Amino acid sequence: MEATIRLLLRHGFSRLTTPDISLEAGVSRGALTHHFTSKEELIASALEFQLRLVIVEMKSFVEDSIDRLNPSDLVVDYLWNLMTDGLYYTTLEYLPELRHNPGFKARMIPVVREFHLALDEVWSTLAQPEGIGPDRARVMLNATMCLIRGMVQQTIVRDDADYFREILAFWKASLRTLLHQGMPPVSAKPTSQTAGQDFP
């Protein structure tokens, strides 16, 4: 699983091959094909492995952060570090394949849904002491994730740590204001796709 993620980041989805993975992992091609019938199945299993490790880490993080000062700041920093440490770059490699491969997309959606449910739980736990309900907490989380995804994509062409740090500082200050002064009402119910079919 770890070898697959490493090579997905290194080579990209289209250039990744199962012989490369078996070589990187130190297993025979026969052993690999015995457990995984296709490259897509192997990649989906590796991504599931990666996201479930992240879920465990996130739950540990929130337990450590719940009683600390400005926990929303800590969450934003945590998510930024998580996404720029490889998680979202991995997502960028397989997202194009999902557009054209319905079978692969169907395999990935439940995996990603599990990740986002865990994210919702983390954010709701931290927002609850401030009187923020789950629907509003989810909007705040999704806005944060959309911002971070866009920023991570920019890092591919812009190497400017101060620029990204300034944007994160602005967003953390905005979230503190929303948490302590309340959010505007949510005008519409989230669709079923809001949390379930989004991607890291």
N, C-alpha and C positions, 0 to 999 in steps of 0.2 A: 504493500500500500504506500509506504513512504517513498520507495523508488519510483513509483508511478507519478506521485505528486512532484517529486524533484524533476523528473524528465518532462512532465507537462509544463512546468515553469521554464525549463531550460530550452525545450525544442518547440513547444506549442502543440496544439491538438493534432493538426494535419500532418506534422512531421514526426509525431510520436509513433513508434512501432512496438509490437509485442516482443520481437527479438531484442530490441534495445532495453526494454523493461526487464526481461529475463536476465540479460547480462548485468544490468545495474543492480538487480536484486540478488544475483548469485544463485539463481535457480535454473533448472533446465527448461527449455521451451515446452517439452512434453508435460512437465509438472504444471507449468503456467496454463496451458490449454486444457489440462484436465480439470482445473478449477474455474477457468473463465473461457467461455466459448467465443468471445469477441473482444476487441479493443474497447468498445463502448461499455461492455459489462464490467471490464476491469477498471476503467476510469470511473464509472459510476460507483463501484465498490470502494475505490480509493478515496473519492470525494466524500462518500458517506463516512468513512473512517476518519477523515480529516475533520469534518464538521462535528462529529460526535466527540472527538477530543476537545474541540473548541467549546462545545456546550458544557463539558465538565469543567473546563477552565473558567468559563464565564460564571458558572454557579459558585465556584470557589471565590472568584473576584467579588461578586456581589455580597457574599457573606462577610468579606473583609472590609467592604466599603460602606455598608449600610449606616454605620454610626459615625462616619467621618465627616468633616466639614466639606460642604459643597460637593456632595457625591455625584451630581450631574457633571461637574468638571472632570471628575475621575473617569466617568463612563465615556465621555467624549474622547479623552486621551487614550483610554483603553481601546476603544473601537478604532481610532485612527491608527494606533500601533498595530492592532490585529490585522487591519485591512492592508496596510502598507508592508507588513511583514510577509506577505505572500498570498493571503487568503483571497483578496479581490483580484490580484494579478492572475491567480488560478482561474477565477470566475471568467475573466476576460478571455481566457483561452478556450473555454468550452461553450460560452454563450452563443457564438455564431453557429456552432453545430446544432444547438437546440432548435434554431429557426428552421432547419432543413431536415431534421431527423426526428420524426414524431416518436419513434420507439425510445430513443435516448431521452427525449424530453419527458416522456411519461415515467421513465425510470427515475429521473432526477427530481421531479416535482415533490414527491413525498419526502425525500431527503432534505431538500431546501425548506419545506414547510416545517419540519422538525426543528431546524436551526432557527427559523424566525419565531416560532412559538417560544423557544428558549430565550431569544432576545426580548420578546414582549414581556416575559416573566421577569427578566432582570430589570427592565426599565420600569415596569409597574411596581415592583418591590421598592425601588428607590423613590418613585413618585408618590406612593401612597401616604407616607408621613406628611407630605405637603398638601394633602387633600386632593390630589389629582386622580380622577377616575381612570379606569382602564382604557376607555375610548380616547380620551384626550392624551393619555400617556402614549398610546399607540401612534397617534398623529405626530407627537413630538419625536418619538423614536424614528418613524419613517422619514420625517423631514431631516433628521440628523443623518440617517443612513444615506439618503439621496445626496446630501451635501458631501459626505465623505466619499461616496462612490465617484462623484464628479471630480473631486479633488485628486483622488488616486489616479484617475485617468489622466489628469493634467500632469502628474509627476513623470509620465512617460516622455513628455516633451519639454517639461520645465523643471530644472534642477534649482530650486530656490526655497530653501527651508524657511527663511524669514517670511516669505509670502504666504506659505501655508500656515505657519504659526500665527500670523496676524488674523487670518480668516478663522482659525479655530478659536482664538481668543475672543473674537467678535461673537461667534456662535455660542460659546460657553457663557458669556455675559448675557446674551439674549435669553438663553435657557434659564439662567438664574432668575431673571426678571419674570419670565413666564411662570416659573415654579412658585415664586413668592407673591406675585400679584394676580395670578390666575390667567387662564387662557381665554381668548374669545371662544364662543360656543362653536362646536363642530357643526357645520351647516348640513352635512349629509352623512348618512351611515356609511362606514367603509364597505367597499365591495368585497366579495369573497376572495378577490385577487390581492387585496391590500397586503395581507400578511402571508397568505398561503402560497402564492405563486411568484413572489418576488425572489431575487437572488442576492447572495452575499455581495 
